[in-house]
Amino acid sequence: MAFGHKHILGIEQLTKEDIQLILDTGEAFKEINQRDIKKVPTLRGKTIINAFFEASTRTRLSFEIAGKRLSADTVNISGSTSSVVKGETLEDTAKNIEAMAPDIIVIRHGHSGAPHYLAERLSGCSVVNAGDGAHEHPSQALLDLMTIRDHKGKIEGLEVAIVGDITHSRVARSDIYALTRMGAHVRLAGPGTMIPPGIERLGNVSVFNNMLDAIKGVDVVMMLRIQLERQGKTLLPSLREYARFFGLNPVNIQLAKDDAIIMHPGPMNRGVEISSFVADGPQNVILDQVANGVAVRMALLYLVSGVEMMQTQ
């Protein structure tokens, strides 16, 4: 099956078949990450620019590792070390980068729609969205799907609870698109001030104001941190009260199925949205998410590059 997209701007643009192809391609790349020599020549001669205008650990590092394991030349730039601090616009920055003939630009930006803006204006390279404002974070949703499929054997028919700051979470939005497109039912829970009106329209979604009702009998519990950096005002009385009503702990996790898995996109705020007991417990698959992030991002870089799969032996 051919991949018909030059850019990866969001899950919203992807069909169920696109998502399936990305996950299957990522599975094929997993084996490379277990080798003693973790490198194949698939993207040899290609240049990837990782342009991160927001802070990142997991996403930035895994995109860099993904590119290098595919033998691409990877270059990293950040907002604090670019000419953006001197007043250069995003478009001028991107056009200057494009003039150096990269093949792929991976961008994380604080403004929603920034990757789409570049994709419309840059003709010579592919654009991959590594997170734009509170809009989407497609690669995170894809690695979440891979992790769920690894542990549950399927996605269709599962009950998945996403708990936390839904309004300001690009991860939540991408996960809703991805999970519902693949046949799961999503339950959202959080303070009323952190649930956007009408979010049920995104797909097969139910909204709960009570976390206990939301996680009862679910297959997957995904916790989100409070996005304080995206909130223009305080939306809750205190972190202590938030933890009391919307934090995952050893008591309330028992409401989920016995074999439920616990996920978190990171970074975690231990003692707020998740207790250390749960975060380090046997049901957590958080480090599996991190490991799958490399494989999924290898798949994305490979698929948008348009190259033929090379021998990986």
N, C-alpha and C positions, 0 to 999 in steps of 0.2 A: 504494500500500500504506500503510495507516494504522499509526502507531507506537503500540503498546498499553501504553506504560509511562509512569507519572507521574514516576518517579524513575530515575536511573541509579546503581545501587549497586554493580554489579560485572558483569563479563563473564559470570559463572556464570548470571545471570538471563536473558541474551540468547540468542535462537535464532540460527541461521545466517541466517535471513531478516531479523531485526532488525539484525544486523551489516552485512549487505549494504545495507540501507536507509541506515544511518548513513554507510557509506563512500560510497555514491552521492550522498547529500545533501552530504557534505563536498566531493566533487568539484565539485558545482554551485557551492559557495561559493568555490572556489579562485580563480575568475576575478575575484571582487570584490577579493581581496587583491593583484591585479596592477594595479588601476586607479589613476589619479592621485588620485581622491577615493574612498577606501576605505570607503564607508558606504552601507548600504541601510536603508529604514525598517521592516524586517520586525518588529522587537521594540520599535518606538516605543511608549512608555507603560509598558513593563515595567520592573521593578526587580530587579536581580540583586545579591545580597550575596555577596562572596567572603570567606569566613571561613577564614583559614589559621592554624592553631594549630601548624604546623611550618614551618621555613624552606623557601623555594621560590623559584626564579628563573623557570625556563621555564614551569612549570605555572601559577603565579599570574599571570604577565605575559600568557600566551597566553589564559587565561580572561578577563582584563580586556579585552584587545584584541578578543577574539571578541565580547564583549557590546557593546562600543562600536561595532564595525563593523556590528552589527545594530541600532544606535540605541537600545539599552537604557540605562537609568540604572544605572550600576555603582558600588557602594560596597565598599571594601576594609577589612577589619578583621583584626588579627593577635592572637595570644594575648598578646603582650607589651604591647599597648596596649588590651586589653579588660579587663573586670571579672573575668575569670578569675584574674588575678594578685591580686585582692582576696578570692578564695575563692568566687566565684560558680560554680555548677555549669554543666556544658555544657547541660543541659536548661533551666535558668533563662535562660541567655544566649540560647539559641535561641528560647524562648518570648517573650522581650522583643523579639528581632528580628522574630518573626512578628507581634507586635502592631503593628508599623509597616507591615504589609501588603506585604512583598516577594513577588515571584512565584517566584523561584528562589534557593535557597541552595546555593552551591558550597562544600564543606567539605573541608579537609585536616586530619587529626587523627592524633596519635600512637597512639591506642588503636584496635585492630581492632574493627570493628563500630560505630564512632561514627556514620557516616552512616545505617546501618540503624536505630540507636537513635532518631535524630531523625526519620527517615521514618515511624516508627511513632507518633510523638507529635505531629507537626506536620501539621495537616490542610489548612492554607491555602496551602501552597506546595510546589514540587518540590524535591527534594534531589538534588544531583549529587556523587558521590564523587570527590574530587580526590586520593585516596590516604589509606588508613586503616591505620596501623600496618604490620604485615607481611602484611596480608590481600590487598588488591587496589588496583590503579591502572588502572581501566578505560579512561580516555581515553588513557593512554599506549599501552596495547595496541592501541587502535583506530588511533592515528596510526602505530604500527608496521606494522599491516596495510596501511594506505594506502600507506606508503612502499614496502613489499615489492611490492604490486600495481603501483605506478607503475614500478618498475624491472624486475620480472619478468613483468609482464603477467598474473599469476595468483598464487594462494596454494596451491590444491589440488595435491598431489603434490610439493611442495617439501620439501627436507631443511633444517631450521633448527637450528643449534647455539646454545644459550644457555649461556654459560660464566661462572662466578663464584660469588658468595654466593647460592645458590638459596634456602636456608632463610629468610633474612631479607629477601628481595626480593619486594615486592608486584608489581613489574613482571614478574618471572618468572612468578608465579602467574597474573596476568591474561593474559600472553602465551601461556602454555600453554593456558589455556581457549580463547583466541581462535584461535590457530593450528590447534589440533587440531579445533576445531569447523568451521573452514573447509577442512579436508582436508590440512593439512601434517603431517609427522612431525617431532617435536621431540626433539633430543638434548641432554641436560643433562650438564654436566661441572663439576667443582669438587672441592675437598678433601672427603674423607669427612665432616668435621665441619660442612660447609656444604651437605650434600645431605639433605633431610628423608626419613626412612624412608617408604616406600610412595607416594612422589610419582608413581610410574608409573601409579597408579590414576586420575590426573586425566585421562588420555586416551591418545592415541597417542604415548607417551613412552618413550625409552630412556635409561638412566643410564650414564655412563662416569666412571671415576675417572682416566682418562688423557685429557687434553685433546687430544692428537694424534689419538687414535682418534675422538674426538667430531667434530672439524672436517674429517676426511678426506672429500673429495668432497661437501661441503655447498654449498647454494645461498646460504645466509645465515649469517653469524656475528654473534651479538649478545653483546657483552661487558657484564658488570655489575661495578660497583665493590663493594668489600667494605663491608658495612653496619656499620661500627664502632659507630655510635650505637645500633644495635639489639642488639648483642651484649653479653651480661652478663659474658662472660669472653673471654680470648684464645683463638681457635680455630685459630691457625696460628703456627708458630715465628717468622716474620718476614715483612715485606713483600717483602724481597729474595728469599726462597725462594719466596714465592707467585708473584712475577713470573717466576721461572725456570721454574716448572712450569705456571702457568696464565695467563701474560701473552701477549697476542697480539703477535707481532713479525714482521719481514720474512721470517724463515725459515719459521716454522710456518704462516703464512698461505698459503704455497704448496701446502699440503696440500688446501685448499679448491678448489672449481672455479675456473677462470681468471676466470670472470665473476661470482664470488661477491661479494656486497655486505657491507659491514661496518657494523654498527649499534651504538649506545650510547645509553641513555636520558639520560645525564648526571646529575650532573656527572662528568666523567672524571678519573681519577687517572693522569695520564700517567706512564709508566715503571713502573706497577704492573700494572693489568689490560690496558693497551694502550700500545704505544710511540708516540711522536710521529710516527715514520715512517709507521706504519699509519694512525694517527688523521687525518693530513693527506694521506694518499695517494689515488690515483685511485679506489679501490674504496669509500671511505667515503661514506656517505649520511647522516651525522649531522646536518648542517644542513638536509637535506631533511626529516628527522624533525621538527625544530623548526618549519619552515615549515608542514608538514602539521598540526602541533598546533593552529594557529590555525583552520584549516579544519574539522578534526574537532570542535573545541570549539564552533565556530559551529553545526555540525550538531546537536550534543547540546543546546545551549541552545534552538535552534529547535524541535527535535522534542519536548522535554518541555514547551515552552511551550503547545503545542496550538493555536497560531495558524495561519491559512491562509497559505501562501506568498504574499508580496506581490510586485508588479512590481519587479524589480531593475534596471531600466534607468533 
